[in-house]
Amino acid sequence: MFVTDEDYSVVVGEDALKVISRASAENRANAELEAVEEISGYLRPVYDCKAVFSATGDDRNRLIVMYTADIALYHMVASLPQKMGIEIRKERYERAIEWLEGVQSGKIIPDLPTVSEDDGSVSNSIIYHSAPRLRHDW
């Protein structure tokens, strides 16, 4: 997986290990996949998400690792019966979403690989659309 046990303890502290130890392996895997997909939804129009999330070790962007861990922990805590530490998880989740919205709007430009047009993916060009044309024929 993109986020390791060591990342949880280094990035978000020892509290994370308590949450992980109480969550089932299946719940943890689902939470991590949901976090990756949630982040990809913000990054996909400009950045190569496959390259971002297939990176390993020191090649990974540390902010992406931190926010992936934060979002995954938020989802794990929400599914636990006691919801231990939900306040700090919610705060860190909201901070991650604010950062992702900043990236999406172009105000924040992370050091991530961009999508290339060679592989047929979405290009870095502007995407626009409009409402269907109104026809008032009487």
Secondary structure in CASP SS format (residue, H / E / C, confidence):
PFRMAT SS
TARGET T0000
AUTHOR 0000-0000-0000
METHOD secondary structure of the structure
MODEL  1
M C 1.00
F C 1.00
V C 1.00
T C 1.00
D H 1.00
E H 1.00
D H 1.00
Y H 1.00
S H 1.00
V H 1.00
V H 1.00
V H 1.00
G C 1.00
E H 1.00
D H 1.00
A H 1.00
L H 1.00
K H 1.00
V H 1.00
I H 1.00
S H 1.00
R H 1.00
A C 1.00
S C 1.00
A H 1.00
E H 1.00
N H 1.00
R H 1.00
A H 1.00
N H 1.00
A H 1.00
E H 1.00
L H 1.00
E H 1.00
A H 1.00
V H 1.00
E H 1.00
E H 1.00
I H 1.00
S H 1.00
G H 1.00
Y H 1.00
L H 1.00
R C 1.00
P C 1.00
V C 1.00
Y E 1.00
D C 1.00
C H 1.00
K H 1.00
A H 1.00
V H 1.00
F H 1.00
S H 1.00
A C 1.00
T C 1.00
G H 1.00
D H 1.00
D H 1.00
R C 1.00
N C 1.00
R H 1.00
L H 1.00
I H 1.00
V H 1.00
M H 1.00
Y H 1.00
T H 1.00
A H 1.00
D H 1.00
I H 1.00
A H 1.00
L H 1.00
Y H 1.00
H H 1.00
M H 1.00
V H 1.00
A H 1.00
S H 1.00
L C 1.00
P C 1.00
Q C 1.00
K C 1.00
M C 1.00
G C 1.00
I H 1.00
E H 1.00
I H 1.00
R H 1.00
K H 1.00
E H 1.00
R H 1.00
Y H 1.00
E H 1.00
R H 1.00
A H 1.00
I H 1.00
E H 1.00
W H 1.00
L H 1.00
E H 1.00
G H 1.00
V H 1.00
Q H 1.00
S H 1.00
G C 1.00
K C 1.00
I C 1.00
I C 1.00
P C 1.00
D C 1.00
L C 1.00
P C 1.00
T E 1.00
V C 1.00
S C 1.00
E H 1.00
D H 1.00
D H 1.00
G C 1.00
S C 1.00
V C 1.00
S C 1.00
N C 1.00
S C 1.00
I C 1.00
I C 1.00
Y C 1.00
H C 1.00
S C 1.00
A C 1.00
P C 1.00
R C 1.00
L C 1.00
R C 1.00
H C 1.00
D C 1.00
W C 1.00
END
